[in-house]
Amino acid sequence: MEYTLLGRTALKVSKMGLGCGGPSQIGQRYGRSVEESVAVVRHALDSGINFIDTAESYQTEAIVGQAIRGYDRESLVISTKKSTSRPITAKDVETSLERSLSRLGTSYVDIYHLHAPALRDYAFIVKEIVPTLQHLKAEGKIRFLGITERFNHEPQHKMLQRASQDDFWDVMMVGFNLLNQTARKYVFPKTMKKNIGVLIMYAVRRALSQPERPRQGIQELLKNKQIDPSDLDRDNPLGFLIHPDGGAVSLTDAAYRFCRYEPGTHVILSGTGNIEHLTENIESFTRPPLPESDIRRLKHVFRNADSITGQ
Ligand SMILES: NC(=O)c1ccc[n+]([C@@H]2O[C@H](COP(=O)([O-])OP(=O)(O)OC[C@H]3O[C@@H](n4cnc5c(N)ncnc54)[C@H](OP(=O)(O)O)[C@@H]3O)[C@@H](O)[C@H]2O)c1
């Protein structure tokens, strides 16, 4: 596993991070037992992944807490989040953090995010919530402050564009994948300038892990006139990525390798409840970049695509 520094946090993190939310929630979404999900997390840790992302709303914090027991806490980077789907107060943040720490079985979280606030709530957050987060950081319960986006509602990153004007966010979680590459224009130049740590979500999601989904996404982009029909084979639109000459071995492999080498990204989150998928994905992170000609073609085909996220 390759490691990097997470921007200005200087935390040493694996390029592949285990996402404990998303469509799988380490298997909890589709009936895996707690023991099976604990085994997925431990398999990730034993394979060299040291970055784990969870959230109070995923209901996987306690599983992560159980899984990390017995591992050297200081070698792990634990990221969790305070929900913002309902109006929150500074007091809620303090209470939620205490509960998260208790479920995770730790005295501090490395990164505490506000989870996907809407752009319209951002001014309130800066005024009412950020001072409390800074206080909790000074107390040592949070090492670094993060913010994640509602990519599915804001595929052009409006809230993160606003947040990147401020100086208190050490880390941002950004939606980015081969179908929606808009973060390259709207987010990464700003995060690189401020040396903000960048975590990538939606690298695979549903669109790039389920056989019928890429075609559906491409059809939507064609309908929205955001791609040129002459650029792709409609029956197998992303098939050109899979070939023996250094190409991808599968669509998920292409999706992870595409994000993994994008300048300005630090950790690519990968979520699964399936140890075989986890093993395959770890393999993808050991492979070189996709061939330059394939990357050039992806950049060309999806250059105007900003209306889908890969949900
Ligand atoms: N706004 C936010 O804060 C936010 C939003 C979304 C996600 N996140 C974070 O980002 C992480 C990543 O989430 P994501 O949205 O990018 O989705 P994801 O969790 O990476 O989803 C990938 C999907 O693809 C499947 N999959 C994975 N590897 C596969 C393989 N090799 N072959 C076939 N299928 C495979 C998984 O199902 P199986 O279980 O069957 O493998 C899973 O359903 C989340 O876990 C969460 O931590 C944060």
PDBQT file of the ligand as one rigid body, heavy atoms in Angstrom, charges set to zero:
ROOT
HETATM    1  N1  LIG A 401     -21.312  13.310   1.684  1.00  0.00    +0.000 N 
HETATM    2  C1  LIG A 401     -20.577  12.424   2.294  1.00  0.00    +0.000 C 
HETATM    3  O1  LIG A 401     -20.027  12.704   3.315  1.00  0.00    +0.000 OA
HETATM    4  C2  LIG A 401     -20.397  11.054   1.693  1.00  0.00    +0.000 A 
HETATM    5  C3  LIG A 401     -21.252  10.609   0.691  1.00  0.00    +0.000 A 
HETATM    6  C4  LIG A 401     -20.999   9.369   0.124  1.00  0.00    +0.000 A 
HETATM    7  C5  LIG A 401     -19.945   8.613   0.562  1.00  0.00    +0.000 A 
HETATM    8  N2  LIG A 401     -19.126   9.062   1.559  1.00  0.00    +0.000 N 
HETATM    9  C6  LIG A 401     -17.983   8.263   2.040  1.00  0.00    +0.000 C 
HETATM   10  O2  LIG A 401     -17.287   7.793   0.914  1.00  0.00    +0.000 OA
HETATM   11  C7  LIG A 401     -17.197   6.369   0.976  1.00  0.00    +0.000 C 
HETATM   12  C8  LIG A 401     -17.242   5.810  -0.409  1.00  0.00    +0.000 C 
HETATM   13  O3  LIG A 401     -18.575   5.932  -0.846  1.00  0.00    +0.000 OA
HETATM   14  P1  LIG A 401     -19.008   5.987  -2.347  1.00  0.00    +0.000 P 
HETATM   15  O4  LIG A 401     -20.239   6.772  -2.408  1.00  0.00    +0.000 OA
HETATM   16  O5  LIG A 401     -17.838   6.409  -3.149  1.00  0.00    +0.000 OA
HETATM   17  O6  LIG A 401     -19.385   4.533  -2.685  1.00  0.00    +0.000 OA
HETATM   18  P2  LIG A 401     -18.657   3.196  -2.289  1.00  0.00    +0.000 P 
HETATM   19  O7  LIG A 401     -18.916   2.927  -0.868  1.00  0.00    +0.000 OA
HETATM   20  O8  LIG A 401     -17.261   3.244  -2.746  1.00  0.00    +0.000 OA
HETATM   21  O9  LIG A 401     -19.517   2.184  -3.128  1.00  0.00    +0.000 OA
HETATM   22  C9  LIG A 401     -18.957   1.297  -3.974  1.00  0.00    +0.000 C 
HETATM   23  C10 LIG A 401     -20.043   0.274  -4.317  1.00  0.00    +0.000 C 
HETATM   24  O10 LIG A 401     -19.459  -0.554  -5.240  1.00  0.00    +0.000 OA
HETATM   25  C11 LIG A 401     -19.458  -1.906  -4.802  1.00  0.00    +0.000 C 
HETATM   26  N3  LIG A 401     -18.103  -2.400  -5.046  1.00  0.00    +0.000 N 
HETATM   27  C12 LIG A 401     -16.948  -2.040  -4.422  1.00  0.00    +0.000 A 
HETATM   28  N4  LIG A 401     -15.916  -2.715  -4.944  1.00  0.00    +0.000 NA
HETATM   29  C13 LIG A 401     -16.408  -3.516  -5.915  1.00  0.00    +0.000 A 
HETATM   30  C14 LIG A 401     -15.825  -4.441  -6.815  1.00  0.00    +0.000 A 
HETATM   31  N5  LIG A 401     -14.510  -4.677  -6.821  1.00  0.00    +0.000 N 
HETATM   32  N6  LIG A 401     -16.642  -5.066  -7.670  1.00  0.00    +0.000 NA
HETATM   33  C15 LIG A 401     -17.974  -4.833  -7.694  1.00  0.00    +0.000 A 
HETATM   34  N7  LIG A 401     -18.591  -3.973  -6.859  1.00  0.00    +0.000 NA
HETATM   35  C16 LIG A 401     -17.807  -3.315  -5.981  1.00  0.00    +0.000 A 
HETATM   36  C17 LIG A 401     -19.771  -1.911  -3.330  1.00  0.00    +0.000 C 
HETATM   37  O11 LIG A 401     -20.672  -2.986  -3.072  1.00  0.00    +0.000 OA
HETATM   38  P3  LIG A 401     -20.186  -4.350  -2.337  1.00  0.00    +0.000 P 
HETATM   39  O12 LIG A 401     -20.417  -4.127  -0.886  1.00  0.00    +0.000 OA
HETATM   40  O13 LIG A 401     -21.070  -5.381  -2.928  1.00  0.00    +0.000 OA
HETATM   41  O14 LIG A 401     -18.744  -4.538  -2.679  1.00  0.00    +0.000 OA
HETATM   42  C18 LIG A 401     -20.445  -0.548  -3.114  1.00  0.00    +0.000 C 
HETATM   43  O15 LIG A 401     -21.832  -0.671  -3.107  1.00  0.00    +0.000 OA
HETATM   44  C19 LIG A 401     -18.364   5.943   1.852  1.00  0.00    +0.000 C 
HETATM   45  O16 LIG A 401     -18.192   4.682   2.394  1.00  0.00    +0.000 OA
HETATM   46  C20 LIG A 401     -18.347   7.039   2.864  1.00  0.00    +0.000 C 
HETATM   47  O17 LIG A 401     -17.335   6.760   3.814  1.00  0.00    +0.000 OA
HETATM   48  C21 LIG A 401     -19.349  10.276   2.126  1.00  0.00    +0.000 A 
ENDROOT
TORSDOF 0
